[in-house]
Amino acid sequence: HVCILCHFCQLLKRTSHSSLSLPLLFRVFHLDSSHMAGMRLLPEDPDVAQVRPTAAADLISDDDRSVAADSWSIKSEYGSTLDDEQRHADATEALNYRADYSSDKDEQEGEGVSSMLGFQSYWDAAYADELANFREHGHTGEVWFGGDVMENVVSWTKGLCMDICKNHLPNHVADADSEPVGQREKDMSGWSVLDIGTGNGLLLQELAKQGFSDLTGTDYSEGAVDLARSLADRDGFTNVKFLVDDILETKLDKRFLLVMDKGTLDAIGLHPDGPIKRIIYWDSVSRLVAPGGLLVITSCNSTKDELVEEVDTLNQRRVACQRPGTVEGQEASVDPPPFRYLDHIRTYPTFTFGGSVGSRVATVAFLRN
């Protein structure tokens, strides 16, 4: 009860924003799910959902979780080509820049809330359990944010892609220099799609039903990838590719026209080093979205305004890092900032809390410059 009260206090700090999410739901979920990760459905009575606790020896100790929290290596056939210390040093420097950039604000944000959901060991244990439940009972596992949100995200994203193909961009992002994606890709089958932190892969299945066919899902948990592959094979989506990959140390060398994130940035932010890891996340994502492509983020721990502000900080940092010089008496060109806010879903159920109106989930789309 004390933990829940603390989360309400965190929520109260958000009431000054023009839009409001409900991070409490996400954080209460982790209080319960950390215990549920060690439970498995019994096969004796398939009509009744019963649970039994796993033996203490089967659970991951706090020491193991602590060690795993510092291990962000990719478990794949490829060797790591990234310098972990340098990447964290760059992110720390960027974090200092962000602190300087926001130092003139009247009120600073409170300290972030960490959670076991920020550790890879948590997800390895959770997906090992879900994979066992699938093999024993055929269960698909947890649908992050619920099926209604997933269907809403997919249908809204498809409409957004169609508008971009027709060059029907909102006035605040349309300009004469922008090349419509429709000049290259006339229908959804031509859109290359990446789902970051794909989990059980059901989001990609829904996108496949809407006509998308070049589909890739990545997750740093091998259990999640095994589950996603098993579900895709069972349901006939054999063309969807699933890879073990960590967005913070990604080995993907391909750019995608559509990159989806449903809860991954939330989980990253719940790690004790969340602020640094979020900066690494944005740097990685900016290299994965193709020019003119879309990044669609669904979050229950950040409002639409907070996500836009985070992207603005990324853009400011990128511009500040560039050092325009002169070439034969002319100024060298400066790259545009990575992302521009495009749109957000307005059809989620809303509620009023603390004088602000908002929803428990925010889905925001950004256009890659």
VMD Tcl script that draws the C-alpha trace (Angstrom):
set ca {
  {0.00 0.00 0.00}
  {2.90 2.34 0.70}
  {4.30 1.64 -2.78}
  {0.95 2.38 -4.40}
  {0.70 5.65 -2.45}
  {4.15 6.63 -3.70}
  {3.02 6.00 -7.27}
  {0.00 8.21 -6.72}
  {2.41 10.93 -5.61}
  {4.36 10.49 -8.84}
  {1.08 10.83 -10.74}
  {0.20 14.04 -8.92}
  {3.43 15.60 -10.17}
  {2.15 15.19 -13.73}
  {-1.01 17.21 -13.29}
  {0.60 20.36 -14.68}
  {0.88 18.77 -18.15}
  {-1.67 19.57 -20.79}
  {-2.23 15.86 -21.36}
  {-2.18 13.21 -18.66}
  {-1.38 9.51 -18.69}
  {-1.87 6.99 -15.91}
  {1.54 5.55 -15.00}
  {0.00 4.09 -11.87}
  {-1.57 1.25 -13.87}
  {1.82 0.30 -15.28}
  {3.51 0.42 -11.89}
  {0.79 -1.46 -10.03}
  {1.08 -4.10 -12.76}
  {4.73 -4.67 -11.94}
  {3.92 -5.11 -8.25}
  {1.67 -8.04 -9.10}
  {3.42 -9.45 -12.16}
  {6.75 -9.85 -10.38}
  {5.01 -12.51 -8.30}
  {3.04 -13.91 -11.25}
  {6.21 -14.55 -13.24}
  {6.84 -17.62 -11.08}
  {3.37 -19.15 -11.65}
  {2.19 -21.64 -14.23}
  {-1.27 -22.82 -15.18}
  {-2.07 -26.33 -14.06}
  {-2.95 -28.80 -16.83}
  {-5.42 -30.86 -14.74}
  {-8.45 -28.63 -15.35}
  {-8.24 -26.66 -18.64}
  {-11.59 -24.97 -18.01}
  {-10.50 -23.26 -14.82}
  {-7.57 -20.84 -14.64}
  {-5.61 -22.09 -11.61}
  {-2.13 -21.13 -10.57}
  {0.51 -22.62 -8.35}
  {3.68 -20.90 -7.13}
  {6.96 -22.19 -8.51}
  {9.42 -23.64 -6.04}
  {11.81 -21.15 -4.52}
  {14.72 -22.80 -6.36}
  {13.08 -21.92 -9.68}
  {12.91 -18.20 -8.92}
  {15.69 -15.79 -9.82}
  {17.48 -14.38 -6.80}
  {17.94 -10.67 -6.23}
  {21.70 -11.15 -6.67}
  {21.16 -12.80 -10.06}
  {18.84 -9.98 -11.09}
  {21.38 -7.38 -10.00}
  {24.14 -9.03 -12.03}
  {21.85 -9.44 -15.02}
  {20.88 -5.77 -14.82}
  {24.40 -4.85 -15.87}
  {24.55 -7.40 -18.68}
  {23.11 -6.00 -21.91}
  {24.90 -8.29 -24.36}
  {23.12 -9.54 -27.46}
  {22.54 -13.30 -27.43}
  {22.91 -14.03 -31.14}
  {25.34 -15.53 -33.60}
  {26.93 -12.13 -34.19}
  {29.72 -10.70 -32.09}
  {29.30 -7.32 -30.44}
  {30.87 -4.46 -32.37}
  {29.98 -1.75 -29.89}
  {32.10 -0.23 -27.16}
  {29.82 -0.40 -24.12}
  {31.87 1.99 -21.99}
  {32.08 4.56 -24.77}
  {28.34 4.34 -25.46}
  {27.52 4.93 -21.81}
  {30.05 7.76 -21.64}
  {28.39 9.43 -24.64}
  {24.97 9.00 -23.06}
  {26.18 10.43 -19.75}
  {27.54 13.47 -21.57}
  {24.23 13.84 -23.37}
  {22.39 13.55 -20.07}
  {24.49 16.38 -18.69}
  {23.58 18.41 -21.77}
  {19.90 17.71 -21.17}
  {20.27 18.87 -17.55}
  {21.88 22.11 -18.73}
  {19.22 22.55 -21.41}
  {16.38 22.26 -18.86}
  {18.07 24.09 -16.00}
  {16.05 27.24 -16.60}
  {12.75 25.48 -15.92}
  {10.86 26.61 -12.84}
  {10.31 23.08 -11.58}
  {12.50 20.00 -12.07}
  {11.08 16.51 -12.49}
  {11.29 14.17 -9.50}
  {13.60 11.20 -9.44}
  {12.62 8.39 -11.75}
  {10.93 5.25 -10.47}
  {12.89 2.04 -11.02}
  {11.34 -1.41 -11.23}
  {12.18 -5.04 -11.90}
  {10.55 -4.48 -15.31}
  {13.73 -2.64 -16.27}
  {15.86 -5.78 -15.89}
  {16.41 -8.35 -18.63}
  {16.36 -11.12 -16.02}
  {12.74 -10.25 -15.23}
  {11.66 -10.65 -18.85}
  {13.69 -13.83 -19.33}
  {11.83 -15.37 -16.37}
  {8.44 -14.03 -17.50}
  {8.77 -15.29 -21.08}
  {10.13 -18.65 -19.96}
  {6.88 -19.03 -18.03}
  {4.73 -17.81 -20.94}
  {6.53 -20.13 -23.35}
  {5.82 -23.06 -21.02}
  {2.15 -22.04 -20.82}
  {1.97 -21.88 -24.61}
  {3.45 -25.34 -24.99}
  {1.15 -26.82 -22.36}
  {-2.08 -24.93 -23.07}
  {-1.62 -22.92 -26.29}
  {-1.94 -19.59 -24.47}
  {-0.61 -16.52 -26.31}
  {0.56 -14.72 -23.18}
  {0.21 -11.11 -22.07}
  {-1.01 -8.54 -24.61}
  {0.77 -5.38 -23.55}
  {-1.77 -2.60 -22.79}
  {-4.59 -4.93 -23.89}
  {-6.05 -6.09 -27.19}
  {-8.15 -2.95 -27.73}
  {-5.11 -0.70 -27.56}
  {-3.17 -2.96 -29.94}
  {-5.97 -2.95 -32.52}
  {-6.34 0.81 -32.16}
  {-2.61 1.35 -32.68}
  {-2.51 -0.88 -35.77}
  {-5.54 0.64 -37.53}
  {-4.43 4.21 -36.72}
  {-0.88 3.52 -37.89}
  {-2.10 2.06 -41.16}
  {-4.19 5.17 -41.79}
  {-1.18 7.34 -41.05}
  {0.96 5.37 -43.51}
  {-1.70 5.72 -46.19}
  {-1.85 9.48 -45.63}
  {1.92 9.70 -45.99}
  {1.79 7.70 -49.23}
  {-0.66 10.30 -50.55}
  {1.48 13.13 -49.12}
  {-1.40 14.16 -46.84}
  {0.80 15.39 -44.03}
  {-0.48 17.69 -41.30}
  {0.22 21.37 -41.96}
  {2.76 21.60 -39.16}
  {5.09 19.06 -40.86}
  {4.37 19.47 -44.56}
  {6.96 21.36 -46.55}
  {8.06 21.68 -50.14}
  {11.28 19.73 -49.61}
  {9.68 16.62 -48.13}
  {9.59 13.63 -50.45}
  {6.37 11.64 -50.05}
  {6.94 8.00 -49.17}
  {4.29 7.25 -51.77}
  {6.80 8.00 -54.51}
  {8.57 4.81 -53.44}
  {5.97 2.66 -51.71}
  {2.45 2.56 -53.12}
  {0.86 0.13 -50.64}
  {1.42 -1.41 -47.23}
  {3.30 -4.41 -48.63}
  {6.17 -2.10 -49.52}
  {6.61 -0.78 -45.98}
  {9.46 -2.40 -44.08}
  {8.37 -2.70 -40.43}
  {10.40 -3.21 -37.25}
  {8.74 -3.96 -33.90}
  {11.17 -3.18 -31.05}
  {10.70 -5.35 -27.96}
  {8.19 -7.49 -29.83}
  {7.38 -9.84 -26.92}
  {4.94 -12.45 -28.20}
  {4.85 -10.82 -31.64}
  {1.08 -10.34 -31.77}
  {1.44 -6.70 -32.85}
  {3.19 -7.87 -36.03}
  {0.44 -10.41 -36.65}
  {-2.12 -7.59 -36.51}
  {-0.03 -5.51 -38.91}
  {0.16 -8.50 -41.28}
  {-3.64 -8.67 -41.28}
  {-3.67 -5.02 -42.42}
  {-1.52 -5.74 -45.49}
  {2.01 -5.20 -44.16}
  {4.29 -8.02 -45.28}
  {7.92 -6.99 -44.68}
  {7.81 -7.55 -40.92}
  {10.63 -7.96 -38.39}
  {10.37 -8.27 -34.62}
  {13.27 -8.03 -32.18}
  {13.57 -8.70 -28.46}
  {16.54 -9.11 -26.15}
  {14.86 -12.07 -24.43}
  {15.41 -15.38 -26.22}
  {12.26 -16.70 -24.58}
  {10.19 -13.91 -26.13}
  {11.59 -14.64 -29.59}
  {10.93 -18.38 -29.18}
  {7.34 -17.62 -28.12}
  {6.79 -15.15 -30.99}
  {8.10 -17.64 -33.55}
  {5.95 -20.44 -32.14}
  {2.80 -18.29 -32.22}
  {3.52 -17.02 -35.74}
  {4.06 -20.58 -37.02}
  {0.88 -21.78 -35.34}
  {-1.20 -18.91 -36.71}
  {0.19 -19.10 -40.25}
  {2.35 -15.94 -40.23}
  {5.47 -17.72 -41.42}
  {6.80 -14.68 -43.31}
  {7.37 -12.65 -40.11}
  {11.03 -12.59 -39.02}
  {12.05 -12.61 -35.36}
  {15.55 -11.87 -34.09}
  {17.26 -11.72 -30.70}
  {18.53 -8.15 -30.50}
  {18.84 -5.42 -27.87}
  {17.80 -1.97 -29.08}
  {20.48 -0.50 -26.79}
  {23.17 -2.54 -28.55}
  {21.46 -3.22 -31.84}
  {23.28 -5.08 -34.58}
  {20.66 -4.30 -37.20}
  {22.20 -2.55 -40.20}
  {18.91 -2.04 -42.05}
  {16.64 0.99 -41.96}
  {12.89 0.59 -41.75}
  {10.07 2.79 -43.00}
  {7.99 2.00 -39.92}
  {9.39 1.35 -36.45}
  {6.95 0.40 -33.67}
  {7.51 0.51 -29.92}
  {4.76 -0.63 -27.57}
  {6.07 -0.49 -24.01}
  {9.79 -0.98 -24.65}
  {10.77 2.62 -23.87}
  {8.65 2.34 -20.72}
  {10.58 -0.72 -19.55}
  {13.94 0.87 -20.37}
  {13.00 3.90 -18.33}
  {12.29 1.71 -15.29}
  {15.90 0.52 -15.09}
  {17.96 2.24 -12.35}
  {20.06 3.75 -15.16}
  {16.90 4.62 -17.09}
  {17.81 8.25 -18.01}
  {21.10 7.18 -19.63}
  {19.57 4.14 -21.30}
  {16.75 6.26 -22.77}
  {19.33 8.47 -24.46}
  {21.05 5.39 -25.89}
  {17.62 4.22 -27.04}
  {16.94 7.42 -28.98}
  {20.35 7.36 -30.64}
  {19.79 3.74 -31.73}
  {16.25 4.33 -32.97}
  {17.29 7.38 -35.00}
  {19.64 5.10 -36.96}
  {16.94 2.49 -37.62}
  {14.17 4.70 -39.04}
  {14.60 5.44 -42.73}
  {14.40 9.06 -43.94}
  {10.75 9.89 -44.47}
  {9.78 6.95 -42.29}
  {7.70 6.74 -39.11}
  {8.42 6.01 -35.46}
  {5.27 5.12 -33.50}
  {5.63 4.87 -29.71}
  {2.91 3.64 -27.36}
  {3.51 4.38 -23.69}
  {1.65 4.31 -20.39}
  {4.49 5.90 -18.44}
  {4.87 9.05 -20.55}
  {2.29 11.50 -21.83}
  {2.19 12.72 -25.40}
  {3.71 16.03 -24.31}
  {6.52 14.29 -22.44}
  {7.43 12.16 -25.46}
  {7.44 15.23 -27.70}
  {9.63 17.05 -25.20}
  {12.04 14.11 -25.11}
  {12.35 14.15 -28.89}
  {12.85 17.92 -28.84}
  {15.74 17.38 -26.41}
  {17.23 14.78 -28.77}
  {16.96 17.24 -31.65}
  {18.54 20.03 -29.62}
  {21.41 17.78 -28.63}
  {22.02 16.66 -32.22}
  {22.08 20.25 -33.47}
  {24.39 21.34 -30.66}
  {26.83 18.51 -31.43}
  {27.26 19.65 -35.03}
  {30.06 22.09 -35.70}
  {29.35 23.89 -38.98}
  {32.52 24.93 -40.74}
  {33.30 26.54 -44.06}
  {34.10 24.89 -47.35}
  {35.74 27.23 -49.90}
  {34.23 30.25 -48.22}
  {30.77 28.71 -47.86}
  {29.17 27.39 -44.73}
  {28.96 23.63 -44.51}
  {25.45 22.21 -44.43}
  {23.92 21.23 -41.10}
  {21.86 18.06 -40.90}
  {18.24 18.58 -39.85}
  {17.14 17.23 -36.45}
  {16.23 13.52 -36.55}
  {12.51 13.63 -35.81}
  {9.45 15.83 -36.07}
  {6.22 15.28 -34.17}
  {3.55 14.10 -36.61}
  {0.39 13.07 -34.77}
  {-1.04 11.17 -31.81}
  {-4.08 9.01 -31.12}
  {-6.99 11.02 -29.76}
  {-9.57 8.24 -29.46}
  {-8.41 6.57 -26.24}
  {-10.90 6.68 -23.34}
  {-10.15 9.69 -21.16}
  {-10.50 10.46 -17.47}
  {-10.10 13.52 -15.27}
  {-7.59 13.56 -12.44}
  {-6.19 16.50 -10.51}
  {-7.86 18.95 -12.85}
  {-6.25 17.48 -15.99}
  {-7.87 15.35 -18.66}
  {-5.99 12.52 -20.32}
  {-5.83 8.79 -20.97}
  {-3.88 5.94 -19.46}
  {-2.03 5.31 -22.75}
  {-0.36 7.65 -25.22}
  {0.50 6.72 -28.82}
  {2.63 9.28 -30.67}
  {4.05 9.24 -34.20}
  {7.26 11.00 -35.25}
  {8.46 11.58 -38.80}
  {12.12 10.91 -39.59}
  {13.72 13.86 -41.38}
}
mol new
graphics top color blue
foreach p $ca { graphics top sphere $p radius 0.5 }
foreach p [lrange $ca 0 end-1] q [lrange $ca 1 end] { graphics top cylinder $p $q radius 0.2 }
display resetview
